[in-house]
Amino acid sequence: MGVPNFPQVELAKLLGVTQPMVSRIERGELRLNGEVIVKLAKLYEVSTDELLGVKPIDDERPAISRRWLRRLKKIEELPKRDQDGLIQTIDRYLKAGGKD
């Protein structure tokens, strides 16, 4: 899947800043404050060290689509009993398909 590429307007909304600020950041005209750095790291699922170039980005991390991430977050909101039931169902399906 790779790194998500957000339009400036969407990225601005996710970061809680304006679109012109995102544009200035992308052009290198504006430095990021700590709060925006943390939000970007969470959004792109990397550490702040990786984002700032202090540590190389872990390319071994499996790419998960945003569609699956949204579903996983919803599953995490379910009661534990329901989560366990879903996991068992998924495990049976994968085993039946030879994906164990």
C-alpha positions in Angstrom: 0.0 0.0 0.0 2.7 2.5 0.9 2.5 5.9 2.5 -0.9 7.5 2.4 -1.0 10.6 0.2 -3.5 13.1 1.7 -4.7 16.2 -0.2 -3.7 19.4 1.6 -7.2 20.2 2.7 -7.7 16.7 4.3 -4.3 16.7 5.9 -4.9 20.2 7.4 -8.2 18.9 8.9 -6.5 15.9 10.4 -3.7 18.0 11.9 -6.0 20.8 13.1 -4.3 23.4 11.0 -5.2 25.4 7.9 -4.5 24.4 4.3 -2.2 27.3 3.7 -0.1 26.2 6.7 0.2 22.7 5.2 1.3 24.3 2.0 4.0 26.3 3.8 5.1 23.2 5.7 5.5 21.3 2.5 7.5 24.1 0.9 9.8 24.2 3.9 8.7 27.7 4.8 7.3 26.8 8.2 8.8 24.7 11.0 6.6 22.1 12.6 5.8 22.4 16.3 5.9 19.4 18.6 2.1 18.9 18.5 2.0 18.7 14.8 5.0 16.4 14.7 3.3 14.0 17.0 0.0 14.1 15.0 1.9 13.4 11.8 3.8 10.5 13.3 0.5 9.0 14.5 -1.2 9.7 11.2 1.6 8.0 9.2 2.2 5.3 11.9 5.9 6.0 12.3 7.8 7.2 15.4 8.7 10.8 15.8 12.3 9.8 15.4 11.5 8.2 12.1 9.5 11.3 11.0 12.4 13.6 11.9 15.0 11.4 10.2 16.8 10.6 13.5 16.0 6.9 13.0 15.5 5.2 9.6 11.9 4.2 8.8 11.2 0.6 9.4 10.5 -0.8 6.0 9.7 -4.2 7.4 6.5 -2.9 9.0 3.6 -4.5 7.1 1.5 -2.0 5.1 -2.1 -2.0 6.2 -4.7 -0.2 4.2 -6.7 2.6 5.9 -9.8 0.6 5.1 -8.6 -2.3 7.3 -7.3 0.0 10.0 -10.8 1.6 10.3 -12.3 -1.9 10.7 -9.7 -3.0 13.2 -10.4 0.1 15.3 -14.1 -0.7 15.3 -13.4 -4.3 16.3 -11.3 -3.0 19.2 -14.4 -1.1 20.5 -16.4 -4.3 20.7 -16.8 -6.3 23.9 -14.0 -8.8 24.5 -16.4 -11.7 24.0 -17.3 -10.4 20.5 -13.7 -9.7 19.6 -12.7 -13.3 20.6 -15.6 -14.6 18.4 -14.4 -12.6 15.4 -10.9 -13.8 15.8 -12.0 -17.4 16.0 -14.1 -17.0 12.9 -11.2 -15.4 11.0 -8.8 -18.1 12.2 -11.2 -20.8 10.9 -11.6 -19.1 7.6 -7.8 -18.7 7.1 -7.1 -22.3 8.1 -9.8 -23.5 5.7 -8.2 -21.5 2.9 -4.7 -22.9 3.7 -3.5 -19.5 5.0 -2.6 -20.7 8.5 
